Every structure is written in C-alpha cells, then in structure tokens.
Amino acid sequence: MKPKSTLQGLSVYQPGKPLEEVKRELGLSQVIKLASNENPFGCSPQVWNALREEEHHTAMYPEGLAPQLREKLAVYHKVHPETIIFGNGSDEVVQLIARSFMEPGKESVMADITFPRYKTQVLIEGGIPVEVPLKDGVHDLEKMADAITDRTQIVWICNPNNPTGTIVSHQELELFLDRIPKHVLVVVDEAYQEYVDDSSYPDTLSLLEKDPRLIILRTFSKIYGLAAFRIGYGIASESIVTELNKVREPFNTNRIAQRAASAALEDQDFIQRCHQANQEGKKQIQEQLDEWGLFSFPAQGNFILMDTGRSADSVFQCLLHKGIIVRSGRALGYPTYIRVTIGSQEQNHLFLKGLASCLDKPFRDRMS
C-alpha cells in the first residue's frame, strides 16, 4: 500500500532530544535541555491551583470552541471572540490554515530557513513551496513580495524567526502588506512575541483591524510554559476563522489545557518576570560570546543562534556528553551554528562553561 503522492520525500519532524532519552543513552543523572525553546521557569503557580478544580471533570469532553478561554483572551487582546481559533499547539493552526486555503498545484511563499512546519503542511496539501533566502538572517520581505504570483495563496512570516531570532519591523510589514495582491493570505507567526524588546516590532493586532488577509499565530507553549499541554491560537477575521473551524477536529484542545491556559493568562506578573529573566540571560550569554569573538544573530526570542566556527554536529555531541542538550544548526541550514535556548542563570552558566570546553575557549567562572 502506497501513501499519497504528496508525502513522497517528506521526512519525519525531529524535535529536540528529550531529557529522559539522554539520561538513558549516556547514563547521566543530571541533564539540562536548552534545545526546544521551552520556558526554564515552568508555568505560573496559578495553573496548578486551577487544575485542582478539574479533577472531577476528566470524564467529560471539552467544549470545542473553548468559550471561556476565548472570552478571556478576547478581552486581553481587545478583539471579538469570533476572531480567535485554538489549536493543539499553534502547529495545528498552521495545519488548519494549509488545509483550508492551500490548493494542489498552487504556491505558498516563505523564507528558506524558518519554522519547517509551514513547508511540510503546504507539501501535504499538494502545494508548491516558494522559498526566498533570508537576508542577514532576516525575512527579505521585498524579495518575498517579488515572488508572489497569481498562483500564490499563502505567505508565511515567522516573527521572531525561528531559528535566527530576528524580526521584521512594523513599517516593513505594513509596506509588504500594501504591495501584495488581495487574494493572498499572510500568516504572521508570533510564537515568541512576548520575549521581544525591540520597539520596532509590529503591532499586528492594529494591522488586522485594517487588513482581513492577516492571520496572527500565538502560543501558550513558550513564555507561558505550557508546552506539555499543547495549546496555541490564531487571530484572524471572523470569515477566516469560520473556514478554519470547518476543518478543525471537534475536540482538538483538551479541557485541562483550556483551563491551564486560562489561569496562565491571568498571571501577567509571572510573564513579566520571565521576560526580564530572559533579557538578563540573553545578556549573560551574549557578553561571553562577544568576549570570545563568536558571531550570533540578534536575538529577539528566548534562544540564540550562534556560529561556533566548527561542525555543529560535533559541538552538539560534545555538549551532549556533558549533559547539555542544544540544537545543531546543520539540519536548520547553518552547519557551523548551534541554537541554544536561554535558560536560568545557572543553566546558562553551565552551557557557557561546557561550550568553552568544547571550543577550547578561556572561561572565567563568575558563579564560583
């Protein structure tokens, strides 16, 4: 039995190595994972308090539209509830968009090095990915606009971009939207939006008010620390959300995840503390890289993509044997780079100490 033709040549997505797997394989008792851009501080304590109230409802199906969470999120973003759709992580919303709006033989424009699920979902639907090279690690919106034809249906913009951590500005995005034809949907994936500290970052919600072609993606997996619960969302015009709901599975986000996200949203003090800690951690790592003379892309997420000057796979393996999991850049399109999640102060220290050993660099132990 053969799979459908659009699956030919597709590879299985490889996430960052799990802690448990590394402990088993290498016989290590202490391992830190800085590979999947997870929040090292977990989630708000309010989440666990809220979930205690759910223990008597585990036999009940969740509400498909997550109405309580949707109402709360609508108030938070100052949008209408009907403009919000939830997914099993924002990954599923990417799938819903491709399933709803990508036709076989039509085109979809994206960066050549970006979140890989855009390309995968386009291919599954029989679409043609049109990949535009990044310019200094940043989406080249001018070239992406040039690549749009009458066959283009969707444009994907990951902002901040994964894996480079770079952003396009509000002005750049606005000019881009002005250039492209009315039949093209523009998806702006803002999974790391809460970590950004650059004032030029787009206010996409204000752009959405004027432009019904826009779809904004957000997630509770990153700064909210709910990656295990798998819940993300999209904000778009009511007409687009209606189409997405036609292909959404009835119970795609579970009851416990909905309650966890609702509680996490209420604790914005926790989010601000995580944002501040991320800024401090970014500075901690960046200062050491500058001291060593190693290049890294300007980071606006909770991760840094850095050039080690050596084989990324060899540096990855060296760190792995020290109990430090990062992401090799080889599969990401950067064969001498590694991507590291910004962790706690102690985790960052252990990473830098391990990296110094792997690269034969001097290291002053500032925490001893």
C-alpha positions as CSV (number, residue, x, y, z in Angstrom):
1,M,0.0,0.0,0.0
2,K,1.4,3.4,-1.0
3,P,0.9,6.7,0.9
4,K,-0.5,9.6,-1.1
5,S,2.0,11.1,-3.5
6,T,2.3,14.4,-1.6
7,L,4.0,12.5,1.2
8,Q,6.8,11.3,-1.0
9,G,10.1,12.7,0.2
10,L,8.8,14.2,3.4
11,S,10.8,13.5,6.5
12,V,9.5,13.0,10.0
13,Y,9.9,16.1,12.2
14,Q,12.8,15.6,14.7
15,P,12.2,17.6,17.9
16,G,15.0,18.4,20.4
17,K,16.3,15.4,22.3
18,P,14.2,14.7,25.4
19,L,15.9,14.8,28.8
20,E,14.9,11.2,29.6
21,E,16.4,9.8,26.4
22,V,19.8,11.5,27.0
23,K,19.9,10.2,30.6
24,R,19.2,6.7,29.4
25,E,21.6,6.8,26.5
26,L,24.5,8.3,28.3
27,G,23.9,7.2,31.8
28,L,23.8,10.7,33.1
29,S,21.9,11.7,36.2
30,Q,21.9,15.5,35.6
31,V,20.9,16.9,32.2
32,I,19.7,20.3,31.1
33,K,17.7,20.8,28.0
34,L,18.3,24.0,26.0
35,A,17.1,22.7,22.7
36,S,13.4,23.4,22.3
37,N,12.9,27.0,23.5
38,E,10.9,25.9,26.5
39,N,10.5,28.2,29.5
40,P,13.1,27.2,32.1
41,F,10.9,28.7,34.8
42,G,7.9,26.5,34.0
43,C,4.4,28.0,34.3
44,S,2.5,30.2,36.7
45,P,1.7,28.5,40.1
46,Q,-1.9,29.7,39.4
47,V,-2.1,27.0,36.8
48,W,-1.8,24.2,39.3
49,N,-4.3,25.8,41.6
50,A,-6.8,26.0,38.8
51,L,-6.3,22.4,37.7
52,R,-7.3,21.0,41.0
53,E,-10.8,22.1,40.2
54,E,-10.8,19.9,37.1
55,E,-10.2,16.6,38.7
56,H,-13.9,15.8,38.8
57,H,-14.4,16.6,35.1
58,T,-12.0,14.3,33.4
59,A,-14.8,12.1,32.0
60,M,-16.3,15.0,30.2
61,Y,-15.5,16.1,26.7
62,P,-14.1,19.7,26.4
63,E,-16.1,22.5,24.7
64,G,-14.8,22.6,21.1
65,L,-14.6,26.3,20.8
66,A,-13.1,26.8,24.3
67,P,-15.6,29.6,25.0
68,Q,-14.4,30.6,28.5
69,L,-10.7,30.9,27.4
70,R,-11.8,32.5,24.1
71,E,-13.8,35.2,26.0
72,K,-10.9,35.9,28.4
73,L,-8.3,36.1,25.5
74,A,-10.6,38.3,23.5
75,V,-10.7,40.8,26.4
76,Y,-7.0,40.6,26.9
77,H,-6.3,41.3,23.2
78,K,-9.3,43.7,22.8
79,V,-10.7,41.6,19.8
80,H,-14.0,39.9,19.2
81,P,-14.2,36.3,20.4
82,E,-15.3,35.1,17.0
83,T,-11.8,36.1,15.6
84,I,-10.0,33.5,17.8
85,I,-9.4,29.9,17.0
86,F,-7.5,27.4,19.2
87,G,-5.2,24.5,18.2
88,N,-3.3,21.6,19.6
89,G,-0.3,24.0,19.8
90,S,-0.1,26.7,17.1
91,D,1.4,23.9,14.9
92,E,-2.2,22.6,14.5
93,V,-3.4,26.1,13.5
94,V,-0.7,26.0,10.7
95,Q,-2.2,22.7,9.6
96,L,-5.7,24.1,9.6
97,I,-4.7,27.1,7.5
98,A,-3.0,24.9,4.9
99,R,-5.9,22.5,4.9
100,S,-8.4,25.3,4.4
101,F,-6.6,27.6,1.9
102,M,-3.9,25.6,0.1
103,E,-5.0,24.0,-3.1
104,P,-3.0,21.4,-5.1
105,G,-0.6,23.0,-7.6
106,K,-0.8,26.5,-6.1
107,E,2.1,28.3,-4.4
108,S,3.0,29.4,-0.9
109,V,5.8,31.8,-0.2
110,M,8.1,31.5,2.8
111,A,11.7,32.1,3.9
112,D,14.2,29.4,3.0
113,I,15.2,29.0,6.7
114,T,12.3,29.2,9.0
115,F,9.9,27.1,11.1
116,P,9.7,23.9,8.9
117,R,6.0,23.1,9.5
118,Y,4.9,25.7,7.0
119,K,6.7,23.9,4.2
120,T,5.6,20.5,5.4
121,Q,1.9,21.4,5.6
122,V,2.0,23.1,2.2
123,L,3.5,19.9,0.6
124,I,1.0,17.6,2.3
125,E,-1.8,19.7,0.7
126,G,-0.1,19.3,-2.7
127,G,1.0,23.0,-2.7
128,I,4.3,24.3,-4.1
129,P,6.6,26.0,-1.5
130,V,8.4,29.0,-2.9
131,E,11.4,29.6,-0.6
132,V,13.0,33.0,-0.5
133,P,16.5,33.3,1.0
134,L,16.9,35.2,4.3
135,K,18.9,38.4,4.1
136,D,21.4,38.5,7.0
137,G,19.1,36.1,8.9
138,V,16.0,38.3,8.4
139,H,13.0,37.7,6.2
140,D,13.6,39.6,2.9
141,L,10.1,41.0,2.5
142,E,10.9,42.8,-0.7
143,K,12.1,39.6,-2.4
144,M,9.1,37.7,-0.9
145,A,6.7,40.2,-2.4
146,D,8.5,39.8,-5.8
147,A,8.0,36.1,-5.5
148,I,4.2,36.4,-5.3
149,T,2.2,35.5,-8.4
150,D,-1.4,34.9,-9.3
151,R,-0.8,31.3,-8.2
152,T,0.2,32.3,-4.6
153,Q,-2.3,31.6,-1.9
154,I,-0.4,31.9,1.4
155,V,2.7,33.8,2.7
156,W,4.3,32.7,6.0
157,I,6.3,35.1,8.1
158,C,7.8,33.8,11.4
159,N,8.4,36.9,13.6
160,P,10.7,36.5,15.5
161,N,12.1,34.0,13.0
162,N,12.9,30.5,14.2
163,P,15.8,29.6,14.2
164,T,17.6,33.0,13.7
165,G,15.6,35.0,16.3
166,T,15.4,38.1,14.0
167,I,12.4,40.3,13.4
168,V,10.8,42.4,10.7
169,S,9.6,45.8,11.8
170,H,6.1,47.2,11.8
171,Q,6.9,49.6,9.0
172,E,8.4,46.8,6.9
173,L,5.4,44.5,7.4
174,E,3.0,47.4,6.6
175,L,4.8,48.2,3.4
176,F,4.8,44.5,2.5
177,L,1.0,44.2,3.0
178,D,0.5,47.3,0.8
179,R,2.4,45.6,-2.0
180,I,0.7,42.2,-2.2
181,P,-2.5,41.3,-4.1
182,K,-5.8,40.9,-2.3
183,H,-6.1,37.2,-2.9
184,V,-3.0,36.3,-0.8
185,L,-3.3,35.3,2.9
186,V,-0.4,36.5,5.2
187,V,0.3,34.4,8.2
188,V,2.5,36.1,10.9
189,D,3.7,33.5,13.4
190,E,4.4,35.3,16.7
191,A,5.2,32.3,19.0
192,Y,7.9,34.3,20.7
193,Q,6.2,37.7,20.7
194,E,6.2,38.1,24.5
195,Y,10.0,37.9,24.6
196,V,10.6,40.8,22.1
197,D,12.1,44.0,23.4
198,D,12.6,45.9,20.1
199,S,10.2,48.9,19.9
200,S,10.0,48.5,16.1
201,Y,8.2,45.1,16.4
202,P,4.9,45.0,14.6
203,D,1.6,45.7,16.3
204,T,-0.1,43.1,14.2
205,L,-3.4,43.4,16.0
206,S,-3.7,47.0,14.8
207,L,-2.9,45.8,11.2
208,L,-5.5,43.1,11.4
209,E,-8.2,45.8,12.0
210,K,-7.4,47.2,8.6
211,D,-6.4,44.1,6.7
212,P,-8.6,41.0,6.6
213,R,-5.9,38.9,4.8
214,L,-3.8,38.7,8.0
215,I,-3.7,35.7,10.3
216,I,-1.8,36.1,13.6
217,L,-0.5,33.0,15.4
218,R,0.4,32.9,19.1
219,T,1.0,30.1,21.6
220,F,0.9,29.2,25.3
221,S,3.9,26.8,24.8
222,K,6.7,29.4,25.1
223,I,6.7,32.1,27.7
224,Y,3.5,30.8,29.4
225,G,5.3,27.5,30.0
226,L,2.5,25.2,28.8
227,A,4.3,23.2,26.1
228,A,3.2,19.9,27.5
229,F,-0.5,21.0,27.4
230,R,-0.4,21.8,23.7
231,I,-2.5,24.8,23.2
232,G,-2.0,27.7,20.7
233,Y,-4.2,30.0,18.9
234,G,-4.8,32.2,15.8
235,I,-6.4,35.6,15.5
236,A,-8.0,36.5,12.1
237,S,-11.1,37.9,10.6
238,E,-14.3,36.1,11.5
239,S,-14.8,34.8,8.0
240,I,-11.3,33.2,8.0
241,V,-11.9,31.7,11.4
242,T,-15.2,30.2,10.2
243,E,-13.4,28.4,7.4
244,L,-10.7,27.1,9.8
245,N,-13.4,25.8,12.1
246,K,-14.8,23.7,9.2
247,V,-11.6,21.5,9.2
248,R,-10.9,21.7,12.9
249,E,-11.4,18.4,14.8
250,P,-14.3,18.8,17.3
251,F,-12.3,18.4,20.5
252,N,-8.8,19.4,19.3
253,T,-7.9,21.2,22.6
254,N,-8.5,19.3,25.8
255,R,-10.4,20.6,28.8
256,I,-7.3,20.6,31.1
257,A,-5.2,22.6,28.5
258,Q,-8.0,25.2,28.2
259,R,-8.2,25.6,32.0
260,A,-4.4,25.8,32.3
261,A,-4.2,28.5,29.6
262,S,-6.9,30.5,31.2
263,A,-5.1,30.5,34.5
264,A,-1.8,31.3,32.9
265,L,-3.2,34.3,31.1
266,E,-4.4,35.8,34.3
267,D,-0.9,35.9,35.8
268,Q,0.9,38.6,33.8
269,D,3.2,39.3,36.6
270,F,4.7,35.9,36.1
271,I,5.1,36.6,32.3
272,Q,6.9,39.9,33.1
273,R,9.3,38.1,35.4
274,C,10.0,35.5,32.7
275,H,10.6,38.3,30.2
276,Q,13.0,40.1,32.5
277,A,14.9,36.9,33.3
278,N,15.2,36.1,29.6
279,Q,16.7,39.6,29.0
280,E,19.2,39.0,31.7
281,G,20.0,35.5,30.4
282,K,20.4,36.8,26.9
283,K,22.9,39.4,28.1
284,Q,24.8,36.8,30.1
285,I,25.3,34.6,27.1
286,Q,25.8,37.4,24.6
287,E,28.6,39.0,26.7
288,Q,30.5,35.8,26.8
289,L,30.1,35.2,23.0
290,D,31.3,38.8,22.4
291,E,34.3,38.1,24.6
292,W,35.1,35.0,22.5
293,G,34.5,36.8,19.2
294,L,31.8,34.4,18.2
295,F,29.0,35.7,15.9
296,S,25.4,35.3,16.8
297,F,22.2,36.7,15.2
298,P,20.4,39.5,17.2
299,A,18.1,37.5,19.4
300,Q,14.5,38.7,20.0
301,G,13.1,35.3,21.2
302,N,14.2,33.1,24.0
303,F,17.0,31.5,22.0
304,I,20.3,32.4,20.3
305,L,21.7,31.1,17.0
306,M,25.5,31.3,17.2
307,D,28.4,30.4,15.0
308,T,30.8,28.0,16.7
309,G,33.3,28.0,13.8
310,R,33.3,24.3,13.9
311,S,31.0,21.4,12.9
312,A,27.7,22.0,14.6
313,D,27.1,18.3,15.0
314,S,30.5,17.8,16.7
315,V,29.8,20.7,19.1
316,F,26.3,19.3,19.8
317,Q,27.8,15.9,20.6
318,C,30.4,17.4,22.8
319,L,27.8,19.3,24.8
320,L,25.5,16.3,24.9
321,H,28.1,14.2,26.7
322,K,28.4,17.0,29.3
323,G,24.6,16.7,29.9
324,I,23.7,19.8,27.9
325,I,21.2,19.4,25.1
326,V,21.2,22.1,22.4
327,R,20.1,22.1,18.8
328,S,22.6,21.5,16.0
329,G,22.3,24.0,13.2
330,R,23.1,21.5,10.5
331,A,19.5,20.5,9.9
332,L,18.5,24.1,10.3
333,G,20.6,25.3,7.3
334,Y,23.6,26.5,9.4
335,P,26.2,23.7,9.5
336,T,28.6,25.5,12.0
337,Y,25.9,27.0,14.2
338,I,24.1,25.8,17.3
339,R,20.8,27.1,18.6
340,V,20.6,27.4,22.4
341,T,17.5,28.2,24.5
342,I,18.1,31.0,27.0
343,G,17.8,29.2,30.4
344,S,18.1,30.2,34.0
345,Q,21.2,31.9,35.2
346,E,22.7,28.6,36.4
347,Q,21.7,26.8,33.2
348,N,23.3,29.5,31.1
349,H,26.4,29.3,33.2
350,L,26.7,25.5,32.7
351,F,26.1,25.9,29.0
352,L,28.9,28.5,28.6
353,K,31.3,26.5,30.7
354,G,30.6,23.4,28.6
355,L,30.9,25.4,25.4
356,A,34.2,26.8,26.5
357,S,35.5,23.3,27.0
358,C,34.2,22.1,23.6
359,L,35.7,25.1,21.7
360,D,38.9,25.4,23.8
361,K,38.0,28.9,24.9
362,P,39.0,30.6,28.1
363,F,36.3,30.7,30.7
364,R,36.1,32.7,33.9
365,D,33.8,31.1,36.4
366,R,31.7,34.0,37.6
367,M,29.4,31.9,39.7
368,S,32.1,30.0,41.8
